[in-house]
């Protein structure tokens, strides 16, 4: 079963303000606003980074999961991690064997995603998705390729997730999703992309703390910046 990190979602109180921070920082272009997220009381913006995707969601009503996360973590930050597979049936069997719960099945015309209960993994809402063909990504709209700009950033390389016990959370993600843990047991590598688990360091509790993006310009490598309550590291 092939796995890759394909999309990361952030959550913001003010979508317009968050877009105004993120887009110029990464030099990325809006490709889609998905009306389907209205089902969850949200509106959103999607940006392609190469053939990976950064999404920002924001509540449009009270009582949403996203809104509760904003309150619990004291503001904007990470929300969701979407992992792509080439065999959703095998992924489902692995999830069920691990005891993790599938709480929602997202269906498009040529893509299906299984949303997992965040308490069963920790750190983020996780979706594992299969697209046909694999290089497409319906959640980003029909014309996402027309909006790809890679002059500054080329892809999402990794996600940093804060945990009280990074090794334990990493092991649980590996058990549920697959992938390969490094020798320290705190980085989960997929066939493309990885999730890096780190100790809680900012007082905001467990959750997505940062994204690592590929830098097109070597001069940017090693630089860090913050937008939408998230640390961006250029690598």
C-alpha positions as CSV (number, residue, x, y, z in Angstrom):
1,X,0.0,0.0,0.0
2,X,1.5,3.3,-1.1
3,X,1.0,6.3,1.2
4,X,1.8,10.0,0.7
5,X,1.2,13.2,2.5
6,X,-1.1,15.1,0.1
7,X,-3.0,17.9,1.9
8,X,-2.9,19.8,5.2
9,X,-5.7,22.0,6.5
10,X,-5.3,24.9,8.9
11,X,-8.2,26.5,10.8
12,X,-8.6,30.3,11.2
13,X,-11.2,32.6,12.8
14,X,-11.0,35.0,9.9
15,X,-10.5,33.2,6.5
16,X,-9.8,36.4,4.6
17,X,-7.1,37.5,7.1
18,X,-5.5,34.1,7.1
19,X,-5.4,34.0,3.3
20,X,-3.7,37.4,3.3
21,X,-1.0,36.0,5.5
22,X,-0.4,32.6,3.9
23,X,-0.6,33.4,0.2
24,X,2.2,36.1,0.0
25,X,4.4,34.2,2.5
26,X,4.5,31.1,0.2
27,X,3.8,32.9,-3.1
28,X,0.8,30.5,-3.8
29,X,-2.4,31.1,-5.6
30,X,-6.0,30.3,-4.7
31,X,-7.3,27.3,-6.7
32,X,-10.7,26.5,-5.2
33,X,-13.3,27.2,-2.6
34,X,-15.1,23.9,-1.9
35,X,-18.8,24.3,-1.3
36,X,-18.9,20.9,0.2
37,X,-17.4,22.0,3.5
38,X,-20.6,24.0,4.2
39,X,-21.9,20.6,5.5
40,X,-19.6,21.1,8.4
41,X,-20.4,24.8,9.0
42,X,-17.2,26.0,7.3
43,X,-15.9,27.9,4.3
44,X,-12.5,27.4,2.9
45,X,-9.6,28.3,0.6
46,X,-7.3,25.8,-1.2
47,X,-3.8,26.5,-2.5
48,X,-1.7,24.1,-4.5
49,X,2.0,23.7,-3.6
50,X,3.3,21.6,-6.4
51,X,0.9,18.7,-6.3
52,X,0.3,18.9,-2.6
53,X,-2.3,21.2,-1.1
54,X,-2.7,23.7,1.8
55,X,-6.3,24.3,2.9
56,X,-7.5,27.0,5.3
57,X,-11.0,26.4,6.8
58,X,-13.0,28.8,9.0
59,X,-16.3,28.4,10.8
60,X,-19.4,30.1,9.5
61,X,-21.6,29.1,12.4
62,X,-21.5,28.1,16.0
63,X,-20.9,24.6,17.3
64,X,-18.5,23.3,14.7
65,X,-15.6,21.0,15.4
66,X,-13.3,23.6,13.9
67,X,-14.7,26.3,16.2
68,X,-14.1,24.1,19.2
69,X,-10.5,23.5,18.2
70,X,-10.0,27.3,17.8
71,X,-11.2,27.7,21.4
72,X,-9.3,24.8,22.8
73,X,-5.9,25.8,21.3
74,X,-6.4,29.6,21.7
75,X,-6.5,30.7,18.1
76,X,-5.6,29.8,14.6
77,X,-3.5,26.7,13.9
78,X,-3.4,23.2,12.4
79,X,-6.6,21.2,11.8
80,X,-6.4,18.2,9.5
81,X,-3.9,15.9,7.7
82,X,-4.9,14.1,4.5
83,X,-2.9,11.1,3.6
84,X,-3.3,9.6,0.1
85,X,-3.3,5.8,-0.5
86,X,-3.5,3.6,-3.6
87,X,-5.6,1.0,-1.8
88,X,-8.4,2.3,0.3
89,X,-9.8,-1.2,1.0
90,X,-6.5,-2.2,2.5
91,X,-6.4,1.0,4.5
92,X,-9.9,0.4,5.8
93,X,-8.9,-3.1,7.0
94,X,-5.8,-1.7,8.8
95,X,-7.9,1.0,10.5
96,X,-10.5,-1.5,11.6
97,X,-7.8,-3.9,12.9
98,X,-6.3,-1.1,14.9
99,X,-9.5,-0.2,16.6
100,X,-9.6,3.3,15.2
101,X,-13.1,4.6,14.3
102,X,-14.1,5.9,10.9
103,X,-16.5,8.8,11.7
104,X,-17.2,10.1,8.2
105,X,-16.8,9.0,4.6
106,X,-16.2,11.8,2.1
107,X,-17.2,10.9,-1.4
108,X,-16.5,12.7,-4.7
109,X,-16.9,11.5,-8.2
110,X,-13.4,10.0,-8.3
111,X,-12.2,10.3,-4.8
112,X,-13.1,8.8,-1.4
113,X,-11.8,9.8,2.0
114,X,-12.2,8.1,5.4
115,X,-12.1,10.6,8.3
116,X,-10.8,9.1,11.5
117,X,-11.8,10.0,15.0
118,X,-9.2,12.4,16.3
119,X,-9.2,10.8,19.8
120,X,-8.1,7.5,18.2
121,X,-4.8,8.9,16.8
122,X,-4.3,12.3,18.5
123,X,-2.8,15.5,17.1
124,X,-5.1,16.1,14.2
125,X,-8.2,15.0,12.3
126,X,-6.8,12.5,9.8
127,X,-8.3,11.5,6.5
128,X,-7.0,8.7,4.3
129,X,-8.1,9.1,0.7
130,X,-7.9,7.3,-2.6
131,X,-8.1,9.3,-5.9
132,X,-8.6,7.9,-9.4
133,X,-6.3,8.5,-11.1
134,X,-3.8,8.9,-8.3
135,X,-2.4,12.2,-9.7
136,X,-5.7,13.9,-9.6
137,X,-7.2,15.5,-6.4
138,X,-10.8,16.4,-6.7
139,X,-11.0,18.2,-3.3
140,X,-8.9,21.0,-4.9
141,X,-11.3,21.6,-7.8
142,X,-11.1,20.9,-11.5
143,X,-8.6,23.6,-12.4
144,X,-6.0,23.3,-9.6
145,X,-3.1,22.7,-12.0
146,X,-3.7,26.1,-13.6
147,X,-2.9,27.8,-10.3
148,X,0.3,26.0,-9.4
149,X,3.2,28.3,-8.6
150,X,6.5,26.8,-7.6
151,X,8.9,29.8,-7.7
152,X,9.1,30.0,-3.9
153,X,7.8,26.7,-2.5
154,X,7.6,23.3,-4.3
155,X,5.7,21.0,-2.0
156,X,4.6,20.2,1.6
157,X,7.5,18.0,2.8
158,X,6.3,17.3,6.4
159,X,3.9,18.2,9.2
160,X,5.1,18.9,12.7
161,X,2.7,17.7,15.4
162,X,3.1,18.5,19.1
163,X,2.4,15.7,21.5
164,X,2.8,15.1,25.2
165,X,4.4,11.8,24.3
166,X,5.7,12.1,20.7
167,X,6.9,8.5,20.4
168,X,3.6,7.1,21.6
169,X,1.6,9.2,19.2
170,X,3.9,8.4,16.4
171,X,3.6,4.7,17.1
172,X,-0.2,5.0,17.1
173,X,-0.3,6.8,13.8
174,X,2.0,4.1,12.3
175,X,-0.3,1.3,13.7
176,X,-3.4,2.9,12.2
177,X,-2.0,4.3,8.9
178,X,1.2,2.4,8.0
179,X,4.4,4.1,7.1
180,X,7.9,3.7,8.6
181,X,9.1,5.1,11.9
182,X,12.7,6.4,12.2
183,X,15.2,5.1,14.7
184,X,14.0,7.6,17.3
185,X,10.4,6.5,16.8
186,X,9.2,10.1,16.4
187,X,9.1,10.6,12.6
188,X,6.7,8.7,10.5
189,X,7.7,8.5,6.9
190,X,5.4,7.7,4.0
191,X,6.4,6.9,0.5
192,X,6.4,10.6,0.0
193,X,6.2,13.1,2.9
194,X,6.4,12.6,6.6
195,X,4.9,13.5,10.0
196,X,7.3,14.6,12.7
197,X,6.1,14.4,16.3
198,X,7.6,16.8,18.8
199,X,7.1,17.7,22.4
200,X,4.5,20.3,23.2
201,X,6.5,23.5,23.5
202,X,4.2,26.5,23.0
203,X,1.6,26.0,25.8
204,X,-1.2,25.3,23.2
205,X,-1.4,21.6,23.8
206,X,-1.3,18.8,21.3
207,X,-1.9,19.5,17.7
208,X,-0.4,20.5,14.4
209,X,2.3,23.1,15.1
210,X,4.1,23.5,11.8
211,X,4.6,22.7,8.2
212,X,7.8,22.0,6.4
213,X,7.8,23.2,2.8
214,X,10.3,22.6,0.0
215,X,12.1,25.8,-0.9
216,X,12.8,26.5,-4.6
217,X,15.5,29.0,-3.7
218,X,18.4,27.6,-1.6
219,X,18.7,31.0,0.1
220,X,15.3,30.4,1.8
221,X,16.3,27.0,3.3
222,X,16.4,27.1,7.1
223,X,14.2,30.2,7.3
224,X,11.1,30.0,9.5
225,X,8.0,32.2,9.5
226,X,4.5,32.1,11.1
227,X,1.1,32.5,9.5
228,X,-2.3,31.4,10.6
229,X,-0.9,30.3,14.0
230,X,1.4,27.8,12.2
231,X,5.2,27.8,11.9
232,X,6.4,27.4,8.3
233,X,9.9,26.0,7.8
234,X,11.6,26.2,4.4
235,X,13.7,23.2,3.7
